[in-house]
Each structure stands twice: as structure tokens, then as C-alpha cells.
Amino acid sequence: MTTPKLTKIGFINKLQGYKGEVQCIIERGSVDDYADEEFLFIKLDGIAVPFAIEEVKDKRGNGIFKFENVNDEEYARRLINAEVFAEKRKKKNIEESEWEDLTGYEVIDSTYGSLGAIRKIEEYPQQLIATLYIKDKEVLIPLNEDFLERIDDDSKKVYMILPEGLLEI
């Protein structure tokens, strides 16, 4: 059996009600990003333990999760302050032509949030670069699959995990 690759999405901060529901502070993405997951992993005693999701609700940007077999306050209390992880999703390979279709899409960084819309995409040696304007300053962002989290064509948003310090240059 292979161990899934996990990414931390937040932590459980308190109980919600008395039937085993817990509130999770979502630090990566939104509650909707995890609504279709079958399992979340909760770190207990240093081990990421899978918990099947019964129900998910959004409460002001935080997740209210009801996990299978967590049916009372006593059991749920053991989960407080535990880190929560989800399986990393496989990224689809993006063709160069698909990147070029992202002009006008809003870039959302996992740390800084909304960075603004992609004004243009240019081909530089070795890779494509997106041009954005942040506070009237031109910012160049490499369009690289390693930085891509996901693309939401419906809302015209590109979710990225940009390297630390890239926007501070």
C-alpha cells in the first residue's frame, strides 16, 4: 500500500455542537475545495489518520466537518488543535496554448490571496511569463506547473502556490 502525498489545509480549533462535529480553520483554499473529498487526514500522535467525511458545511470561511464514527463530544474533543491534511491532487499537464488562454484570469496565491488579473502572457526563453499589476507596479510571474494549484475556468481564477519571496523582489 502506498502512502498518499498530503498537504496541510488547516487545523481543528473547536467543537461544533454536541454530535461530534468540529470546526476546522481552513488555511489553504476554501471549504468548497474539500467538500468532494472522501477523506481528510487528521494528525494524531504524529500519524496522519484518515477520517471519512460524512458532512461538510461552510461557516464564515471555516469548515464544519462531521466525520464517520465521531459521534459525541468526548471523541471529538481529542481532535481539537490537530492539523488537518488532504491528499495532493494530481495536476494535469498544461499545454502552452492553454496557458496563453489565461489572459484576464485572476491570480489567487495561497499566501497573499488575490493578486489581480493577468494582463498579458509573454514567451521568455525557457518559459511563459504572466504580467500583472499590483499597486501600479508591474509584476512578472512564471507560469510553471510546479506553482499551479488549480484553474477554475467558471470563475476565471488561477490558484497558485508561489515561491516565498517572489513577490517581494
C-alpha positions as CSV (number, residue, x, y, z in Angstrom):
1,M,0.0,0.0,0.0
2,T,1.3,3.4,-0.9
3,T,1.0,6.4,1.4
4,P,-0.8,9.3,-0.2
5,K,1.0,12.6,-0.5
6,L,-0.6,15.0,1.8
7,T,-0.9,18.8,2.1
8,K,-1.8,20.6,5.2
9,I,-5.1,22.5,4.8
10,G,-5.7,23.8,8.3
11,F,-6.4,22.7,11.9
12,I,-9.3,21.8,14.1
13,N,-9.9,24.6,16.6
14,K,-13.1,23.7,18.4
15,L,-16.2,21.6,18.8
16,Q,-19.3,22.5,16.9
17,G,-22.4,21.2,18.7
18,Y,-22.6,18.0,20.7
19,K,-22.8,15.3,18.0
20,G,-19.2,15.1,17.1
21,E,-18.9,18.0,14.6
22,V,-15.7,20.0,14.6
23,Q,-14.7,23.4,13.2
24,C,-11.6,23.5,11.0
25,I,-9.8,26.7,10.3
26,I,-9.0,26.4,6.6
27,E,-5.6,27.8,5.8
28,R,-5.3,26.6,2.2
29,G,-8.1,27.1,-0.3
30,S,-11.7,27.2,0.7
31,V,-14.2,24.9,2.3
32,D,-15.7,24.2,-1.2
33,D,-12.3,22.8,-2.3
34,Y,-12.7,19.9,0.2
35,A,-16.4,19.3,0.0
36,D,-16.0,16.5,-2.5
37,E,-13.2,14.7,-0.6
38,E,-14.0,11.3,0.7
39,F,-11.4,11.5,3.5
40,L,-9.4,14.1,5.4
41,F,-6.4,13.1,7.4
42,I,-6.0,14.3,11.0
43,K,-2.6,14.2,12.6
44,L,-2.9,12.2,15.9
45,D,0.2,11.2,17.9
46,G,2.4,12.1,14.9
47,I,0.4,9.9,12.4
48,A,-2.0,11.2,9.7
49,V,-5.1,9.2,10.4
50,P,-7.8,9.1,7.6
51,F,-11.3,10.2,8.6
52,A,-14.2,9.6,6.3
53,I,-16.3,12.8,5.8
54,E,-20.0,12.4,6.4
55,E,-21.0,16.1,6.0
56,V,-19.3,19.5,5.3
57,K,-20.7,22.9,6.0
58,D,-19.2,26.4,5.5
59,K,-19.3,28.8,8.4
60,R,-17.7,32.1,7.6
61,G,-14.9,30.5,5.6
62,N,-14.2,27.8,8.1
63,G,-15.3,24.2,7.7
64,I,-17.7,22.4,9.9
65,F,-16.9,18.7,9.5
66,K,-18.9,15.7,10.6
67,F,-16.7,12.6,10.4
68,E,-17.9,9.0,10.3
69,N,-17.6,7.3,13.7
70,V,-17.1,10.6,15.6
71,N,-20.5,10.8,17.2
72,D,-20.0,12.6,20.5
73,E,-18.2,15.5,22.2
74,E,-15.8,13.3,24.1
75,Y,-14.3,11.7,21.0
76,A,-14.4,15.0,19.0
77,R,-12.6,16.8,21.8
78,R,-9.5,14.6,21.1
79,L,-9.3,16.2,17.7
80,I,-9.0,19.8,18.9
81,N,-5.8,21.5,17.8
82,A,-4.9,18.7,15.5
83,E,-3.6,19.5,12.0
84,V,-5.8,18.6,9.1
85,F,-4.5,17.3,5.7
86,A,-5.9,16.4,2.3
87,E,-4.4,14.3,-0.5
88,K,-2.5,16.4,-3.0
89,R,-4.3,16.3,-6.3
90,K,-2.6,15.2,-9.4
91,K,-2.0,18.2,-11.6
92,K,-3.0,17.9,-15.2
93,N,-0.3,18.8,-17.7
94,I,-1.0,22.1,-19.2
95,E,-0.1,22.8,-22.8
96,E,1.5,26.1,-23.7
97,S,-1.7,27.1,-25.7
98,E,-3.8,26.6,-22.5
99,W,-1.6,29.0,-20.5
100,E,-2.0,31.6,-23.2
101,D,-5.8,31.4,-22.8
102,L,-5.5,32.6,-19.2
103,T,-5.2,36.3,-20.0
104,G,-7.8,38.1,-17.9
105,Y,-8.0,35.4,-15.3
106,E,-7.5,36.5,-11.7
107,V,-4.4,35.0,-9.9
108,I,-5.0,33.8,-6.4
109,D,-1.9,33.0,-4.4
110,S,-2.1,30.6,-1.4
111,T,-0.3,33.1,0.9
112,Y,-1.2,36.6,-0.4
113,G,-4.7,35.9,-1.8
114,S,-5.9,37.8,-4.9
115,L,-3.0,39.4,-6.9
116,G,-5.1,40.8,-9.7
117,A,-5.8,39.8,-13.3
118,I,-3.3,38.6,-15.8
119,R,-2.8,41.5,-18.3
120,K,-0.7,39.6,-20.8
121,I,1.3,36.4,-21.3
122,E,4.7,36.5,-23.0
123,E,7.1,33.9,-24.0
124,Y,10.5,34.3,-22.5
125,P,13.5,31.9,-23.0
126,Q,12.6,28.6,-21.3
127,Q,9.1,29.6,-20.1
128,L,6.0,31.7,-20.3
129,I,5.6,34.7,-18.0
130,A,2.3,36.3,-16.8
131,T,2.3,40.1,-16.3
132,L,0.1,41.5,-13.5
133,Y,-0.1,44.9,-11.9
134,I,0.0,45.0,-8.1
135,K,-0.4,48.5,-6.6
136,D,0.5,50.1,-10.0
137,K,3.7,48.0,-10.2
138,E,4.3,45.5,-13.0
139,V,4.9,42.0,-11.6
140,L,6.1,39.1,-13.7
141,I,5.1,35.6,-12.6
142,P,6.5,32.5,-14.2
143,L,3.7,30.2,-15.5
144,N,5.0,26.9,-14.2
145,E,3.1,23.7,-13.4
146,D,5.0,23.4,-10.1
147,F,3.4,26.7,-8.9
148,L,-0.1,25.8,-10.2
149,E,-2.6,24.5,-7.7
150,R,-5.7,24.6,-10.0
151,I,-7.6,26.6,-12.6
152,D,-11.2,27.4,-12.3
153,D,-12.5,28.2,-15.7
154,D,-16.0,29.0,-14.5
155,S,-14.9,31.9,-12.2
156,K,-11.8,32.7,-14.3
157,K,-9.4,32.2,-11.5
158,V,-5.9,30.6,-11.4
159,Y,-4.9,29.3,-8.0
160,M,-1.1,29.2,-7.4
161,I,1.4,28.5,-4.7
162,L,4.1,31.0,-5.5
163,P,7.6,30.6,-4.0
164,E,8.4,32.6,-0.9
165,G,9.9,35.9,-1.8
166,L,8.8,36.0,-5.4
167,L,6.5,39.0,-4.9
168,E,8.9,40.8,-2.6
169,I,11.6,41.4,-5.3
